[in-house]
Each structure stands twice: as C-alpha cells, then as structure tokens.
Amino acid sequence: MNNNKLQLTDQNGELLLKCEVGDKYHQMILEVGLNKILKDAVEHWEKDDADETTYTVKVEEYANGGALINLPDELLEQMGWKEGDDIEIEGITNCFDWGEVPSLILRNLTKEKPNE
C-alpha cells in the first residue's frame, strides 16, 4: 500500500479528488485550507478584540528570588481557578514582526490532573 496517495471524498463516499502527497493538487489543498484557517482565525480575533478585557498585575519579588503575582478575582473566576491550585509559571519570549517580548505562561496543574 502506498501511503503517499490521498483521496478526497464527499459524505457519501463519492471520489472528489485523487492526488499524491507533494503534487500540485496536494499543495493547492494545503494552501486553500491554510488560507481558510488563517482567515477564520483573524475574523475570530477581530471579533474578540472588540470586547477584550486586559489585566495588568505587578510581580512582587522577594530577596530569596521568589515572586508573588496577585491575579484579579474576576480573572480567576473566568478561568475557574481557585485558591490553593498548583500553578506552573514558565518564562518565554514571544517573537513578533516588531521585536521580541518577554512573557509568562501560567498553567493550572490542579485542573490538568485527572479526577481522583
């Protein structure tokens, strides 16, 4: 069986297109699909930006190297986070056309654990 062959069928199983990975038809499908995904994402972001709420918090640094971030109650409620949740913080750099921005990723490890 050759895994490089693709078939596009409709919901009834009727063959719409047959191509091979990497050929011009496959590339066209990928390009059209990616363009559709990007268009939908931009429309979604633009719609969400209209009612986007921004939060700014201060990081309190301690002499021992520790830090404290107080997140607003409204934000915690929206995320479903509770006092005592185990939060992982990862420092990253976001790259944009106009430069790099140091950022943080916050993950609620308590919510990621399977229910016990």
Backbone bond lengths (Angstrom), bond angles and torsions (degrees), N, CA, C in turn:
res aa  C-N    CA-C-N  psi(-1)  N-CA   C-N-CA  omega(-1)  CA-C   N-CA-C  phi
1 M - - - 1.456 - - 1.525 109.13 -
2 N 1.308 117.26 130.40 1.458 122.50 179.85 1.525 108.97 -92.87
3 N 1.348 117.15 115.05 1.463 122.00 -177.62 1.517 112.83 -79.92
4 N 1.317 118.47 0.27 1.460 121.03 -179.27 1.519 112.86 -90.29
5 K 1.297 118.52 0.75 1.461 121.50 -178.52 1.528 108.95 -100.11
6 L 1.327 115.96 135.28 1.457 122.04 178.48 1.510 110.03 -119.77
7 Q 1.323 115.71 144.56 1.453 121.22 175.06 1.515 107.49 -128.73
8 L 1.308 115.57 131.63 1.452 122.35 176.65 1.516 107.29 -107.26
9 T 1.341 115.74 120.80 1.461 120.26 -178.94 1.521 109.77 -122.79
10 D 1.322 116.38 160.51 1.462 119.95 175.68 1.527 108.53 -86.77
11 Q 1.335 117.04 -177.30 1.461 121.76 -176.82 1.522 113.13 -63.55
12 N 1.330 117.44 -17.55 1.465 121.19 178.40 1.526 112.65 -95.75
13 G 1.323 116.80 1.50 1.453 120.76 179.65 1.514 114.22 87.72
14 E 1.342 117.99 4.79 1.462 120.94 179.35 1.525 109.40 -73.66
15 L 1.333 116.09 131.23 1.455 121.69 -178.30 1.527 110.44 -68.73
16 L 1.346 115.69 123.06 1.459 121.00 178.33 1.521 111.80 -101.97
17 L 1.333 116.38 -35.78 1.463 120.48 -177.39 1.517 109.22 -157.81
18 K 1.329 115.21 141.00 1.453 122.08 175.89 1.520 106.43 -125.43
19 C 1.344 117.06 130.16 1.461 119.39 179.35 1.525 109.55 -152.49
20 E 1.322 115.92 176.20 1.463 122.21 176.71 1.516 108.71 -114.76
21 V 1.332 116.26 147.18 1.456 121.02 177.87 1.524 108.68 -55.66
22 G 1.325 115.64 127.71 1.463 121.20 177.17 1.518 115.21 93.90
23 D 1.347 118.26 -13.86 1.462 117.45 179.74 1.537 109.50 -77.43
24 K 1.345 116.36 176.10 1.465 120.09 -173.18 1.530 112.19 -63.74
25 Y 1.333 117.69 -32.37 1.467 120.13 179.93 1.530 110.84 -71.26
26 H 1.329 115.60 -40.02 1.465 120.53 177.09 1.527 110.00 -63.41
27 Q 1.319 117.05 -45.11 1.464 121.20 178.73 1.527 110.93 -60.70
28 M 1.325 116.72 -39.88 1.460 121.34 179.80 1.536 110.28 -64.60
29 I 1.333 117.14 -42.90 1.465 120.95 178.49 1.529 109.92 -61.13
30 L 1.324 116.70 -44.86 1.468 120.31 179.92 1.521 111.19 -63.21
31 E 1.324 116.66 -43.77 1.463 120.85 -178.54 1.526 111.18 -64.79
32 V 1.319 117.22 -46.52 1.467 120.84 -179.99 1.524 109.51 -64.49
33 G 1.325 117.54 -42.92 1.462 121.33 179.29 1.511 111.96 -63.11
34 L 1.331 117.37 -44.64 1.461 121.38 179.48 1.521 110.49 -64.87
35 N 1.317 117.15 -42.32 1.468 119.88 178.02 1.519 111.28 -61.28
36 K 1.322 117.66 -39.83 1.468 121.81 178.35 1.526 110.61 -64.84
37 I 1.327 116.67 -44.45 1.464 121.29 179.09 1.522 110.35 -61.36
38 L 1.338 117.44 -46.46 1.463 121.17 -179.65 1.531 111.24 -64.09
39 K 1.330 117.13 -41.82 1.470 120.98 178.85 1.521 110.44 -61.22
40 D 1.335 116.64 -45.70 1.466 120.69 179.12 1.524 111.09 -63.04
41 A 1.333 117.37 -40.33 1.460 121.10 -179.71 1.524 111.01 -64.66
42 V 1.331 117.46 -44.29 1.464 120.74 179.52 1.523 110.34 -62.61
43 E 1.328 117.22 -43.49 1.469 120.39 177.98 1.524 110.70 -61.15
44 H 1.311 117.14 -40.68 1.461 121.99 178.93 1.528 110.58 -64.14
45 W 1.340 116.93 -45.83 1.468 120.66 -179.68 1.515 110.95 -64.13
46 E 1.338 116.81 -42.54 1.463 119.50 -179.21 1.520 110.62 -63.70
47 K 1.318 117.15 -39.06 1.465 120.96 178.76 1.526 109.60 -66.60
48 D 1.324 117.62 -43.40 1.461 121.61 -178.95 1.522 112.26 -69.31
49 D 1.342 117.93 -31.33 1.461 121.08 -178.52 1.521 111.66 -63.83
50 A 1.321 117.90 -26.70 1.462 121.69 -177.36 1.521 111.34 -63.41
51 D 1.320 118.43 -34.94 1.458 121.32 -179.03 1.528 111.97 -120.34
52 E 1.325 116.67 30.08 1.456 121.84 -178.87 1.521 110.71 -77.13
53 T 1.323 116.08 133.73 1.454 122.32 175.28 1.514 107.83 -103.25
54 T 1.314 116.50 135.57 1.452 121.97 -179.81 1.522 109.38 -111.07
55 Y 1.315 116.34 137.93 1.457 122.17 177.14 1.519 108.88 -117.98
56 T 1.312 116.73 136.68 1.457 122.41 174.44 1.517 107.31 -121.79
57 V 1.324 116.47 127.18 1.461 120.46 -179.85 1.523 109.35 -126.64
58 K 1.311 115.26 154.03 1.465 120.79 176.82 1.524 108.56 -96.01
59 V 1.313 115.46 143.54 1.461 121.45 174.91 1.521 106.95 -98.63
60 E 1.327 115.80 119.50 1.467 120.51 176.68 1.516 107.85 -90.79
61 E 1.346 115.80 120.13 1.458 120.58 -178.34 1.523 109.50 -100.17
62 Y 1.320 115.49 140.44 1.455 122.26 178.84 1.518 110.11 -105.47
63 A 1.333 116.69 156.46 1.465 122.44 -178.34 1.530 111.69 -60.00
64 N 1.338 117.40 -29.52 1.472 120.61 -178.45 1.525 113.00 -80.58
65 G 1.347 116.90 3.20 1.466 120.97 179.57 1.514 113.97 96.59
66 G 1.326 117.11 -8.64 1.462 120.77 178.83 1.522 110.90 -75.69
67 A 1.309 115.67 167.50 1.461 120.80 -179.78 1.516 109.38 -144.93
68 L 1.327 115.58 155.12 1.455 122.42 178.80 1.522 108.43 -130.05
69 I 1.328 116.02 130.90 1.457 122.02 176.10 1.524 106.87 -121.44
70 N 1.321 117.80 120.03 1.459 122.07 175.82 1.524 108.18 -96.14
71 L 1.331 116.07 113.34 1.457 121.00 179.07 1.528 109.00 -90.28
72 P 1.333 117.89 141.11 1.462 121.29 179.54 1.530 111.96 -59.32
73 D 1.342 115.82 143.10 1.466 121.05 -179.44 1.523 111.90 -56.28
74 E 1.335 117.58 -40.08 1.472 121.79 -179.62 1.527 110.84 -59.89
75 L 1.338 116.61 -42.31 1.462 121.23 179.63 1.526 110.34 -66.64
76 L 1.333 117.09 -44.42 1.464 120.65 178.72 1.520 110.98 -59.66
77 E 1.335 116.38 -41.06 1.465 120.96 179.18 1.527 110.89 -64.25
78 Q 1.337 117.13 -43.72 1.470 121.22 179.75 1.525 111.39 -61.31
79 M 1.339 116.60 -37.17 1.463 121.08 -177.69 1.521 112.35 -85.29
80 G 1.346 116.80 -11.33 1.458 119.62 -178.32 1.518 112.38 75.40
81 W 1.328 117.59 23.15 1.452 122.53 179.02 1.518 109.03 -88.66
82 K 1.353 116.09 148.44 1.455 121.27 -178.36 1.525 109.94 -130.04
83 E 1.332 114.82 158.13 1.458 120.01 175.44 1.522 108.65 -58.05
84 G 1.305 116.52 134.31 1.460 121.48 -179.56 1.515 113.97 96.13
85 D 1.355 118.40 -9.08 1.469 120.56 176.30 1.521 109.30 -63.72
86 D 1.332 116.09 146.24 1.463 122.81 177.98 1.528 108.35 -86.89
87 I 1.340 116.80 112.30 1.463 122.33 -176.04 1.525 109.72 -109.49
88 E 1.326 116.33 130.49 1.468 121.93 175.05 1.523 107.91 -101.01
89 I 1.328 116.51 134.74 1.460 121.63 179.49 1.523 108.07 -118.70
90 E 1.329 115.48 128.52 1.468 121.37 179.55 1.519 109.05 -124.95
91 G 1.320 116.52 127.35 1.460 121.24 175.73 1.520 110.12 -83.30
92 I 1.323 117.22 131.31 1.465 121.91 179.52 1.528 109.13 -136.14
93 T 1.299 116.37 171.97 1.458 122.59 172.52 1.518 108.08 -120.17
94 N 1.342 116.35 119.91 1.458 121.38 175.29 1.518 108.19 -89.07
95 C 1.320 116.95 132.00 1.461 122.05 -179.82 1.526 109.52 -105.52
96 F 1.306 115.34 126.55 1.454 122.50 177.82 1.520 108.78 -122.80
97 D 1.328 116.50 169.39 1.467 120.10 177.57 1.525 111.21 -56.76
98 W 1.324 116.22 -33.13 1.455 121.18 -174.59 1.520 113.60 -94.90
99 G 1.322 118.82 0.37 1.459 120.27 175.73 1.518 112.93 144.58
100 E 1.338 114.25 -175.67 1.454 121.57 -179.36 1.522 109.79 -101.95
101 V 1.333 115.64 144.73 1.454 121.52 -178.68 1.530 108.57 -131.18
102 P 1.344 117.52 121.74 1.467 118.21 175.39 1.527 109.26 -67.24
103 S 1.336 116.78 135.64 1.457 121.72 -175.79 1.521 110.18 -141.27
104 L 1.328 115.63 169.87 1.451 122.03 176.78 1.517 109.76 -124.31
105 I 1.326 115.61 145.52 1.455 121.91 171.14 1.525 105.95 -113.16
106 L 1.338 115.85 125.99 1.459 121.89 177.26 1.525 107.92 -108.59
107 R 1.339 116.58 125.77 1.467 121.22 177.92 1.520 108.93 -122.08
108 N 1.316 116.53 132.01 1.453 121.47 177.41 1.527 107.77 -88.64
109 L 1.334 115.96 98.14 1.457 120.78 -177.40 1.526 111.40 -68.21
110 T 1.338 116.88 -28.69 1.463 120.71 178.66 1.528 110.25 -61.68
111 K 1.346 117.04 -42.66 1.468 120.78 -179.58 1.526 111.93 -71.48
112 E 1.334 117.23 -23.99 1.463 120.70 -178.20 1.525 112.20 -81.75
113 K 1.349 116.99 -16.71 1.461 120.14 -179.75 1.529 109.18 -73.11
114 P 1.332 116.86 140.95 1.469 118.42 176.21 1.526 109.46 -66.27
115 N 1.313 115.55 148.94 1.465 119.83 178.72 1.513 109.97 -60.39
116 E 1.318 114.85 130.46 1.485 119.29 -178.03 1.492 110.63 -105.21
